[in-house]
Amino acid sequence: MQYHKKIYKKFTLLKIIIVSVILILVFQAYSLLSQYNYLSKIIATSYEESFNAAINIYRSYRFNQMSEGGSISIEISDLDSKKNATQTITIDELMYRMNGLLIISTPFEIQKLDSIYSAILQEKSIASNYNIVVFVHASDSILQQSQKNEYSQGMAYTSRKELDSERDIQVYLTNPALFVMKKMLLSFLFSFIMLIVIILLLMYQSKIIAKQKKIEIVRQNFTDRMTHELRHPLQGALSLSEILENKEFAENHQLRNNVIGRLKTNLKDLDALLNSLVVQSYSENLQSTANWQQGNLKNFIDEIIAVCSISNTKLIHFTTFYSDEITHCWFDPMHFPNAIKNLIENSVKYSNDEVTIKIEAHIENEMLKVSVSDNGIGIKKEDMPHIFQKFFRGNKDKSTNGFGLGLSYVKWVCEIHDGQVSMTSQEDEGSVFTLTIPLFDNI
């Protein structure tokens, strides 16, 4: 069928959209990861440069302290001991080592170095959660730390720097990734919002497609049922009209009248189906509120009962109860009786060969209530939440004629009267439908 192709195309489009969204999310994740790595390298470089600057400032500070004390002396043998026989060094390296030998005599102040490094990091707006570790020169023996917590080999760290001829300095960073993520907070927030929006849009699109699928299936089922319902009386009428062309039937008045009667019945059935479609399908678009008029509801119901008793071959037992007030109450004279008629016809349709129908109409708590109960086949529990939906037909209903419009029409009639319809049913025991609308004086 055509609608299967359309639905297939829609779900194919949805799959393409989902794959596209996944690719976008993967690209976004890759972009975030690249941004994280880029910022990590920049921050690591800033930590390293700040650490070198702090060491140089601290060495200058200690050299100035030593200069204030008087003369400066250095043993050449000390400098030679630091130099490999085959090693060549630059003038800058030589001066750095000489400065390291000169400041060894001054006391080491780790808190001073810590404050210098912290000030440089703050100036660069870099988080300063770190631990300065002092090692014995050219070994892993720890002499001192700026923090009480011990450093871990798994932590991020700067390169080891020679402070003087006896000490090496290295900085271990605590949670540098957290600082990088804080820098990327806006990017993460934007990505999260985009993710939520995409998920919501996908859910909305899926819901729309599922709803369209349901509508198309219902529409196709309705078309199939309507074709089936209309074909039977049309084919019957065509067959009967062909019989009338036979001369033998034309001369036999009894047979001719019988065929004409059956032909009229088929045409009436066809007319009833078309009227049902017109009344139940188009009223919703043409009318939004009831056409309130005062009338005798009892007369309307009695007329419906009389017509139903004559036109049905089933044995129907009607029981009625009316309060005096319903002979002059207000309602829509077209739709409200039609809603009651729908309920009565359903009671007859969904019952065995003998059916008992009880109709009550009375005033209760300033409300007009009309109930129709029967001893029919009842409604399955799983079908109850859907019986007022347009075009819905339960499994038991599919064996009978109809379009699934009757109960949705009844619900609409109650709504334009600012009322409601309620239902109780027990499978194989019967159903009770109650229409409740306000009195006109209270509207």
N, C-alpha and C positions, 0 to 999 in steps of 0.2 A: 504494500500500500504506500501511497505517496507520503503520508505523514511519518512513516518509519524512516524514509530517506531524509526528510527535513530534520528529524530529531538526531539522526546519525551525524548530519552535517554540523548541527549545533554542538553536539558533544565532541566532535573532532575539533571544532574551533576552541572549545573549552580546554581540550588537551593541549592544543598549540599555545594557548594563553598561559596555562600552567607551566609548560616547559619554558616558555619565554621568561616568565617570572622567576623560575628557578635559576635560569642563566643570569638574569639580572642580579639576583641575590648572591650567586656565586661571584660574579664580577664585583659586587659591592663588598663582599667579604675579602676578596683579593685586594681591593683598593684599601680597605681598612688595615689589612695586614702589611701592605707595602708602606702605608703611612706610618704605622707603628714602628716598622724597622727603620724607616728614614729618621723619625724623631728619636728613636733609641740611639742611633749612631751620632746624631747631632748632640744629644744630651751627654753621651759617653765622652765625646770629644770635649765638651764644655767642662765636664768633671776633671778630665785629664789636664786640660789647660789651666784650670783654676788651681789644681793641685800643684802643678809646676810653679805657678805664680806664687802660691802660698809658701812653698819651700824656699824660693828665692828671697821673698820678703823676710821670712824668718831667719835665714842665714845672714842677710844684711843686718837684721836687728841684733843678732848675736855678735857679728863682727864689730859693730859699733860699740857694743858693751865691752868687748875685749879691748878695743882701741882706747877707750876711756881709762883703762887700767894702766897704760904706760907703754913700754917697749913690746915689740912683737918679734918672736924668734921662731925659726923652723929648722929642723934637722933635714939635710938633704937625704940622709939615709932613710928617713921615714917616707919620703916621696919615692925613692927608688924601690922600696919594699912593696909599694902599691903598683909598680910598673913591671910588666912582663918583659923579659929580655928581648923578645922579638916584637913587642908592641910599640906602635907609634901613636902618639896622641897629638891633638891640635892644641893651639895656644889656649883656646877657651876651656878645653878639658883640663889642661895643666893648671890654669888659674882656678878652676872649680875645685880641683883636688887640693891645691895649696890652701884655698879658703877653708876646705874641710879640715885640714890639719891644724889650721890656725884657731878655729872656733871650738876645737875639741876640749879645750881647757875651761870653757864656760859651761855652767850648769844647763842641762836640757830642760826646757819648759814645754811639756806637751799641751797644756791648756792654752798657752800662748799661740802655738801653731794651730790648735783647734779653732780659736777665736779668729785668727787671720783667714783660715780656709772658709769658715762659716760666713764671714763678712763678704768675701769674694763671691760665694755662691748666692748670697742674698742680693748682692748688687746685680747679678745676672738673672735673678728671679728663678733660681733653681732650688728644688727641695734639698735640704741639708740633713737628711737622715743617713748618717754614715758612722763608721768607726775607724779611727786612725790607729794603725798597728805599727809598733816600733820593733824592728828585728835587729839582731846582732849582724853586723856587716857581713854580707856574702854567706848568710846561713838562714835557717828557718826558726832559729831560737827567738822567742818573743821576749822583749825586754819590758814593754809597756803598751797599754791601750788607752784610748780616750774614753771608751765606754766600758761598762762592767761586763756586758754580754760578750762572750767569746766569738771570734769571727769563725766563719765556715768556709771551707774550700769551694762550696757550691755557690757562694754569693758573687755578685758582680764586683769588680775591683779595678783600680787603676794600675798602671805599671809601677814597679818598685823603684824608688828614687833614693839615691845616696844622700843622706843628710850631712854626715861628716865621716871621718875616717873610721868610726866605730859603729855607726848606726845607719840602717836603711829604713825608709818610711814607705808605707803603702796604705791606701784607703780602700776599705771594703764598704760597699754601698748596700743599704737595707731597702728592699722593695723598690728598686728603680722603675720596675714595670708599672707599679701603681702610680707613680708620678707621671709616667708617659701616658697612661690611660686618662689621668685627670686632664692632661693637655688635650686629649682627644675627646673630651666629654661631649662637646657640641656635635662632633662627627658621629659619636655613638648614639646620641639622642636623636639626631636627624635620621640615622639608619633605622633606629627602633621605631620611630613614628612612621617612616616609609613602609617598614615591614608590617606594622599593624594595619595601615591603610590598604596595603596590597591584599592582606589576608581577608579583611572585611569586604573588599571589592570582589575577591574570588568567591567568598561565601554568598554575597549578594547575587553575583552572576550565576552561580550554581543553583541558587534558589529560584531565580527567574527561569533558567532553562528547565529545571524540574517542573516548575509550574506550567510553563509552556508545553512541556511534554504531556502533562496531565490534561491540559485543556485540549490539545490536539487529539489525544486518545479519546477523551470524552466526546469531542465533536465528531470524530469518526464513528464512534459507537452510536451516537445519536443519529447520524446520517444512515448508518446501516439499519438501525431499528425503524427509523422513519420510512426508509425504502421498503422494508419488510411489511410494516403496518399498512402503508398505502397500496402496496402491490396486491394484497389479498382482496380488498373490496373492488379494486379496479379490474383485476383479472376476473373476479366473479361477475361484475357488471358486463364486461365484454362477452363473457361466455353466455350469459343470459340473453344479451341482445342478439347474439348469433342464433340462439334457439328461437327467438321470436320471429326470425326471418323464415323459419320453416313453415310451410303452408299448413301442415297438419296441426301444428300448435295454434296457428292463426284461426283455424276453424273450430278448435275446441276451446270454448270460452273458459271453462274451469281451469284447464292447464295454462292457458294464456294469462288468466288473472293470477294464478299461483306464481308464474314466472315474473310477472310484473311486480307482485308483492315482494318477491325475493330481490328483484332488481332495486326496488325502492329501499329495501333494508340495507343493501350494500352501499347505495348512494348516501343514505343517512349516516352509516358508519363512517364513510369517507368525509362527509360534512362535519361530523362530530370531531373527527381527528383534526381537521383543519381549524375548526373553531377553538379547539383546545390549544393548538399552537398559537393562534392569534391572541387569545385571552391571556395565556400563561407566559408567553415569550415577550410580548410587546407592552404589557401593562406597566412593567417596571420602568420603562423609559418614558411613558406618557403620563404617569401619575405618581406623585410623591406623597400625597395625603388623601385620606378618605373623603368621599363626597357625602358628608353627613346629612342624612334625611331621617325624619321620624317615620316609622312604619310598624307594621304588625309582623314581628319575626315569626310568630306561630304559624301564620298563613303561609309564609315562604317555606318553612320546614315541612308543613303538611303537604304542600304541592310537590316538593322534592320527593317525599315518601311515596306519594301516589304515582308519580311518573316512574320511580324506581321499581315499584311493585309490579307495574304493568309491563315494563320493558325487559324484565329479567325472567329467565326460565327457572332460576333457583327458588326454593321455598324460603321466603324471608319473613321472620317474625319481628315486627317493630313494637317497641315499647317506648312511650314518650312521657315526659314530665315537664310541664311548663308552669312557671310562676306567672301571676297576673300581670306583672310589670312589663313582660316582654311583648305585650300586645301594643304598646306605644313607646318603644325605645328607639334610640338613634343608632344608625349604622349606615354603611354604604350599601344601597339596595342592589347593586350589581355584584360587587365582589364578595361581600360577607356571606350571602346565601350560596354563592358559588364555592366558597371555601368549605362550607358545611356539606354541600353536595359532593365535593371531592372526597371528603372523609367518609361519607356514606357509601359512595361508589367503591372506594378502596375496601371498605368492610365487606361488601358483596364480592368484589373481585378476588380478594385474598381470603377465601373461606371455602368450606366444603359445600356440598349440594344444599344443605340446610343451614341457615345462619340466623342468629338472634342478634338484633341490633337495638341498643338502648340509647335514647337521645334525651338529654336533660338540658333545659335552658332556664336560668334563674338569675336573680340579682344577689350578689354576696359582697359585702364590704365595699359598696359603691362601685362594684364592677359587674359587668355582664359576662356570665360564663355559660358556654355551650360545650357540652361534652358528648362524644360519640364513642360508645364502647361496643365491642363485638366478641364473639367466641370463635374467631377465625384462626388462621395458622400462626399468628403472632410474628414477632420480629426477632431475628437472631441478635444476641448480645453484641457481637462484633459489628453489626450493621447499624446499631442505634445511634452512634455519634455522627453518622453520615446521612441519615434518611431525609434531612431537610436540605441537603445540598442539591443544586440543580443538576439534572440528568443522572443522579445516582439511582441505581437499582440494585437491590440485594440479590443474592443467589436465587432465592425463592421467587423473586419478582420476574426473573428473566424468562420463566415459563409462561408468563401472561403478557397480554398486550399492554403497551404503554411506552412513554418516553422518559419517565423519571422526572416529570415536571410538577406533578400534582402537589406533593407535600412542600416543595419549595414555594409554590404559589400560595399555599395556605399560610406559610410563615410570612410571606410578603404582605398578604392581606392583613394579618395581625399587626405587622409593623406600621402600615399606613394608618391603622386605627390606634396607634400608640399602645398597642397591647402585645401579647405574646401567645405562643402555642406551646403546650407541654404534652408529654407522652409517657405512658407506662405500658409495658408489654411483657408478656411471657410466651416464649416459643411454644407453639401448639396449643395454647390456651386462649389467646386473644389479645386485644390491645384496647387502650383507652386514650383518646386524644381530646384535649380540652383547650378551647379558644377562650381567651380572657381579654376583654377590651374595657376601657373606662367608660363610664356614663358620660353622655355629651355635656351635662351641666358642669362636670369637673374638668373639662378640657380647657 
